[in-house]
Amino acid sequence: MSKISINIATGSLQQAEIVVGIDLGTTNSLIAVIHPESKQAVALKEHDSSSLVPSVIYFDELNNAIVGDNAKQFLEKTPERTIFSSKRLMGKSYNDIKENEFFFSYKVIDDDTDRLVKVQVGDKFYSPVELSSYILKELKARAEHILKTSVNKVVITVPAYFNDAQRQATRDAGKLAGLDVLRIINEPTAASLAYGIGINQTEEKTIAVYDLGGGTFDVSILTISNGIFEVLSTHGNTYLGGDDFDKVIVDYWSKEFNFSKDELQQNKQLMQGLRIKAEEAKKHLSHNAEYRTNFNGDILTINKDKFEQLIQPFVNKTLDSCKQALKDSNITINEIDEVVMVGGSTRVPLVTNAVSNFFNKKVNNTLNPDEVVALGAAIQADILAGNNKEILLLDITPLSLGIETMGGLMDVLMPRNSKIPSKAARQYTTSKDGQINMRISVYQGERDLVKDNRKLAEFNLTNIPAMPAGLPKVEVSFLIDADGILKVKAKELRSGVEQTIDVKPQYGLTDDEVEKMLMDSITHAKDDIAIRALTEARTEGEQLLETTEKFIGKNAAQLSQDEMLATAQAMQTLQLALTMNDKNLIQTKIEELNEISRPYAERIMDNAVSSAMKGKVI
Ligand code: AMP
């Protein structure tokens, strides 16, 4: 039975609760819903206007936030109060973005390099989460106005390469906008759903999703089987898109019509005017052979051949990414069943033809490429609202996840490419007698030493009952939920003491960094193995010194003077070996100490056993 209620604010009948899909984009955002009658996904728009809401926020002098088309006009007029591309800042520290700082015309705060970035407008500071929440609030208001009902539950899409911090930040932005984020899903997954790929549960397919927007590019390889989507690999360039096409046209005209670089740099209006004409030319050339316009008395022209020649290098770069993504997923071109086109720049015929030629296949480009991600999100939202049978969405972790163990070693609980959602657990113990706290440090990366990986979180499991070293059983478990958010739990199994945290990393990783970390792990594999062996030998040596000392302390009376002397000497040489970077030497010294202590240790143990037996009737 479906619930029917009345919306008091609007007086409209409400059939169950509506769940909408949101594409929170770098340049534009939009909201879509399944039409109650046609059952088709539609992007919401007011009358004849566009469904796209520019992801731009202008803060007026009273710090009121104005979002969308009304904010866009301030990009030129008041750049320091007009925020665009806030998605690029999600889950990032200043360190992460400083190379691309030139890109932002507003003030990005750089006071503390490892903390999450903030944006300064006047005397106010805004986090990327707050900025995104303004866009989400605007989308919510738009949907409520059009649908005449309250909208609280949403599915939001993120790029497949978004890491845990960025997904968490997106979820938080939703919360801040008063939305219940039912799920975060990957943009390529949403795009596939929009084309109906994966809706049929018996379908087994491998898909490439090619997404070329205004400022970003990525390609993802996915497989679908039994209604489960799995992202096998993703590759791209977060600073490549349609804006580059506009720029090469501007450069071309500047040369043709002798605008000097200085003139263009100084005269912002001239530059902006040219840029607008360039974008117009690009769009015109998607359907025509030539573009011609009057610009301040000059006739600017460009034909399709010239335009294609100018943008060919960018298109080639995207094809290189396609090659890399295929390689990373171990998939050959012939295994790709479908190619899905996403993003406004895939309207350029050269792009579509190049991608189609590359994959040797007709591409899916019949839906509006600006809307397809939101449409897919709406389909997923409808599934979650209970109006459609559940389709599982499965992703993978881009990097391994683990914790720090003795000697600063990385102990991997979840190897990279683990499926999401997933669970992993392992038991650890204490290294000191009476140890009542255990620090759990969570890391992400492929290197053997945690110092080469990235720390995601740290917490203390406290109140472990005092026990001899090695006795407590501390189970550390990792749980990654369907949104790709990691929960870490540590539980001492004997006492039941436990501690849980949601991992909200201090800063995120760009896809370039993920790639770099993977490359580093390959380059340093040999060094890492050597360092791991050395660290393990050191840890073993330190533990042996500690137990020997304890043993002698307790049993001094039963040791001969010679034994005492030999042990002290062997301990000293082992101690010295521990300070050197020689694994073999440490192992030899460990063996020597063991050789010396073994006879008396056995003798003392035998004595202990026989005295324990004394007086007992067998
Ligand atoms: P998106 O980021 O997906 O909204 O894509 C926006 C980009 O698509 C911008 O660079 C637009 O200039 C570009 N775009 C939109 N329509 C067209 C078109 N008809 N031909 C070429 N590029 C287009």
Boltz pocket constraint, residues with backbone or C-beta under 6 A from the ligand:
constraints:
  - pocket:
      binder: B
      contacts: [[A, 25], [A, 27], [A, 28], [A, 212], [A, 213], [A, 214], [A, 215], [A, 241], [A, 242], [A, 243], [A, 279], [A, 282], [A, 283], [A, 284], [A, 286], [A, 342], [A, 343], [A, 344], [A, 345], [A, 346], [A, 347], [A, 348], [A, 369], [A, 370]]
      max_distance: 6.0
